[in-house]
């Protein structure tokens, strides 16, 4: 008897569900995406300290063929997640669904184009591309591939340059005069292992008939390691440094970024325009979730992503990133905007609580410590995060630097 009652009850529940008399809870919906990626492998941007012969038609900092392949792979991974698996983006290329911002560097433009080739193969209709063919897609973009047509004054990607923000020269001058920075500088520049490291570099250059170099500060030491990374990834010969020498170069490289760019005053100025742009983008989507532009792509440098990370993570989190503290080639940051599903028989949540954000650095989901749920920042919390990292009237502030007389610390 009891068994018959159970069978009857199961049958009734099945019929009710089939008729839709009980509605299943809806899933949360992703409605917006910001992508900030670093360019791919490149030639040394400042000086090739290893006197290697690169292609004659390339200039300092140019993207290499390996760099093009790296961003193609990134584009394919974005397609797999957001097109194939999540169904967030359409399968076919649609120029109205996204907008872009590009640093005024050829390597950033070409990296973006290669990423788009991986994301939407119908743009070029051929996977293998080079520096010239990337600038000539079969389908049209809504943005110019001519760097000259992009912002003359770049406060998104190059606010750290006194050419764009004169005030940054004053800020860096003060920073380099601080006792704390001087001690960091002394530690690396005068470390005994650094002496052997630079001596090996000098001998290497002499053997290859390269000119002697004059390494005078942390910035030049950073460029020594940067040039090493550029050559190593291409399979070019590099000096035979031992493990300790490479570690010291790496630590100097990391400390330069977070001591020079990552201190509070500098990072607020240098990330303001980025945070302003994404604040407006997300606010527009929340006001009108059906808006056609669902994705915002930024193509920049390791400095940009390092500054963003130092704005949203605490010190312990940055240290936990290991060798990715300084974003590696093709590193990518994702900020997803989600809308919570409505619950039956409950009033709709207000926008401040209904919308939330998830942030990924590559495949690693980041905890945002200022948020109650560190993996789900509400719109209210995310607005606070953004607004406290935006310096009002940034262009006017940068122009105040014209009253100062100080050295040029561009890099």
N, C-alpha and C positions, 0 to 999 in steps of 0.2 A: 504493500500500500504506500509506504513512505517513498519507495523508489519511483512509483508512478507520479507522485506529487512533485518530485524533483524534476522528472522529465517534463511534466506539464509546465512547471515554472520556467524552465530553460526555453521551452518552445514559445511561451508568451513573450519573454524578453527578446528573443530573436525576431519575432513578428513586429514588436513595437519599434525596435531599431530599424528594421527593414522599411517600415512605413514612415520613418523619420519623426516618430512621435517623441523621441528623446534625441536631442541634438548633441553630437560629440563636440568637445571643445576644439576651437580653431587653433591652428598653429600661429606662433608669432611670425611676423613678416619683415623681411629685410627690405628697406626702401631707399637706402643710399650708401655710397661707397666712396671713400677718398683713398687714393693710392699715391704714395710718395716713394719713388725708386731712385737708387743711385745708378749712374751710368755703368757700363761694362768695362772690361779690360781696356787699358789705354797705354799710350806712350807716356813716359815721364813728363809731368806738366811743367816743371820748373827747369831742371837740368838733369840730363842723363849722366850720372856720376860714374857710369861703367863704360862709357865710350863705345857703346854698341852701335852697329849699323842698322838703322831702321829703314823702312821703305822710303825712297827719295821723295815721293809725292806726299808724304805725311809730315805734319808739323807737331811741335810739342803738345802733348795732351790729347792728340787725336785718338779716336776709338780704333781698336784693332779688329781684325776679322773675328778673333776669339770673343771680343766684347760684343760684336753683333750677334754671335751665336748664344752668348749668355742671356741677352735680353729676349731673344726669340724663345728661349726655354722658359723665362719668366712669364712671357705672354701666354705660352701654352699652359702653364700651371694655373694662371688666372682663368683661362678658358675652362679648364677642367673643373675648377671649383665653382665659379660663378655662373657659367653657362650650362655645363653638362650636369653637375651635381645639384646645385641650388636653384637652377632655373631663374636666377636673378637677372642676368643679361640675355638679350636675344641671341639666337644662333647666328644670324646674318648681320653683317656690319650695318650699323645705323648711325650716321654722324651726329644725329640730334640727341643721342643719349648721354654724351659725355663732353666735357670741356677740359682744356689742358693749360698748364703753365710750364714754361720751359726756361731753364737757365740759359744765358747767352753764351753757350759753349757748343761747338759742333758735336762733341761727344754726347752731350745731353739730348740734342735734337735727334741724332741718329739712334741713340739708345731707345728713345721713345718710339720712333718709327719701327724699330725692330720688335719692340714689345707688342705694338699694335699688329704687326705681321703675324706674331704667334697667337694673339688673342682673336683676330679675325683674318683667317687665311684668304678670304675673298677680296681683301683690299689690294693685295699684290698678285694673288693667284699663282704664286711661286714661292716656295720656302727659302731657297737660296738667294740671298741679296747681298749687295756690296754697297760701298759708300755712295756711289752715284745712283744706282737703281732705287735705293731707299727714298731718295728725294723725288722720285717719279712714280707714285702709286697709280694703279689702274683706276681705282675709285678715289673720289675727291675728299679731302679733309675740309673741315670748317676753320682750320687754322693754317697760317702760312708756314711752309718749311724753310723759308728764307730767314735766317737769324736777324738780319737787319730790320725786319718788320716787327720784332718783339721789343719789349720795353727798353727804352734808352736808359732809364734810371731803374735799376733792378733792386728793389728793397725786399723782395721775397727770397731770392737766392744769394744776393751779394751785398746785403746790408753790412756785412763785416768789413767790406772794403771802404776805405775812406773816400774813394772815388764816388761812391753812391751815398755814403753817410759820413760826412766829414767829422761828425761828433765821435765816431768810433775811434778815430785816431787819438783823440784826447783820452777816451776811456782806456784804450790799450796802453797808452803812454803811462797813465796812472798805475795800471795793473803791473806793468813791467818794473815799475819803481817800488812796488810793495816788497817788504822784507820776505813775505811768504813765497812770492814768486821767485825772488832772487835766490832763496835757499834751494828751491826745486831746480832752478837753472844750474846752480853750483854743483848739486848732487850729480846730475847727469853729465854736464860738460867737463867736469874735472874728475870724474870717476876713473880709477886706474884701468878698468876694463875698456872704457871709452878710448883711452890712449892707444891700446893695442888694436882696437876695432878700426880706428881711423888710420893707424899706421899700415894695417893690412890693405885698406882701401887705396892708400897712396902707392904702395908697392904694386898692387893690381893694375893701377892706371899706368904706372911707369912701364910695366911689362907689355902693356898694350899700346904704348906710345901716346897715352892720354896726358892732358895738361895737369899740372899740380892743382889741387883744390885748396881753398881757404875756408874751412868750416869754422864759423865764428860764434854761433849760438844755437839754441835748441831748434829754431826753425830750420836751419840748414841740416842739422842732424835728422830732423823729421824727414826732410827731403831725401837724405841718403837712404833711409829705410823705404820710403815711398818708391824711389827708383829701383831699389832691390826687389820690391814686390812686383813692379811692372815687368822687370826683366825675367824674374823667376817664373811667373805665370806663362810667359811666352816660350819658356824653355831655353832662354839665353844664358850664357855663362855669367856667374856672379862671384864675388870674392868668397874665399873659403873660410868664412867666419865660423867659430865654434858655437855651441849651444848657448853659453853664457853671453857671448858678444851679441848674438841675435836677440836674446831676451832683453838685454839692456837697450838695444835699438828699438825693440817693440814697446818697452815700457816708456821710453822717451816719447815715442810716437803717440801713445795713448794719453800720457800726461799732458802733452802739448795741447791736444784737443780740449780736454776737460779743464785744464788750468787756464788756457788762453781764451778759448771760446765759451767754456761752460760755466763761468762764474755768473752770478745772478744778473748783474747789470748788463753784461754783454749779451747773454742769451735772451733777455727780454727784448732788447732792441733788434737783435738779428732774427727773431722768430715772429715778431709782431705782425708783419704783413701776411705771413702764412696763416697764422691763427685768425686774423681778420677775414681772410678769404674763405676758410672752411666754416667759420661761424656763419657768414652770410649764406653759404651754400646749404648748410644744414637747416638754418632757420627758414629758408625758402621751401625746402622739402617738407618740413614739418607743417608749414602753413598751407602747402599744397602738395600732398603726397603723390598726386597724379602728374606732377610736373615732369616734362620729358627728360630733363637732364638728371640722370641717376648716378653718374660717376664723374669724379674730378681727379685727374691725373697730374701729378707734379713730377717733373724730371729734373733732378738736381745732382748734388754731390754728397760725398761722405760728411762734409762739414755741416750741411743742412740737416741731415738725419741725426747726426750726433747732437746737435743743438736741440732738436725736437725731443730726442730721448732724454736729455738732461733737464728739459722742462716738465716732462710728465712722469719721470721715474725718480725714486729716491736713490741715494748713493749706493746702498746695498744692492739694489736691483741692477744698477749699471755695472757694478763689479761682478755680479753673477752672470753677465753676458759673456764673460771670458774674452776670447779673441775677437768677438763681434762688438765689443765696446765701441771701437771705431768701425763704422759700417763697412763690411767688405764689398767688393765689386758686385754690382747688381742687387745689393741689399734692398729689401722692399718693406715698407710700413703700410699697414692696412687699417683704416678706421671705418667700421661698419655701423650704420644707423638702422635700428630695429624698432618695430612697433609691436607692443604687446597685444595679444588677441583679447577681444572682449569676452567676458565671462557671462554666461546666461544668468538672467535675473539680477545682474549687478550693474550699477550706473557706470558709464564710461569714465575711465580715468582722465584727469586733466593732462594736457600735453607734457607738462613738466615731469610727470610720472609715467605717462604712457609710452614715451619714447626713451630708448636707451642705446648705449654705445658699447661696442666691443673693439679692442685694439690688438692687432697682431704684428709681431716683428718677424717676418718670414712666416714660419709655421707655428711659432711660439706665441701663445696668447699671453698678453701682458696684464698684470694686476695694477690697477690704478688706485693708489693707496688713499687718495682723498675721497674716494667713493665708498659708500656704506657696503655695497656689494662690489668688491674690487674688480670683478669681471663683467659687471653690468652697470656702467655709469648712467644714471638717469640724465635726462636733458637738463634738469635743474642743476645737477652736480657738474655736468660737462660745461655748461655755460659759465659757471664759477671758475672752473679750470681755465677756460679760454680767456675770460675777461681779466683775470688776475695776471695773465701773461701777455696782455696787449698794452702797449704804451700809446696813449692817445696822441693824435697829431704827430705821427712818427716822422713824416717828411719835414715838418717845421723843426722838430727836435734835432734831426740830423743836420739841418742847415745852421743850427746854432754853433756848430763846430767851426764855422768860418771866422769866428772871433779869436780862435786859438792859433798859436804858432807851435807846431810840434812835428816830429818826424813822420814820414809816411810808412805805415806798417802793413801795407797791402801784401797779400799772398795769393 
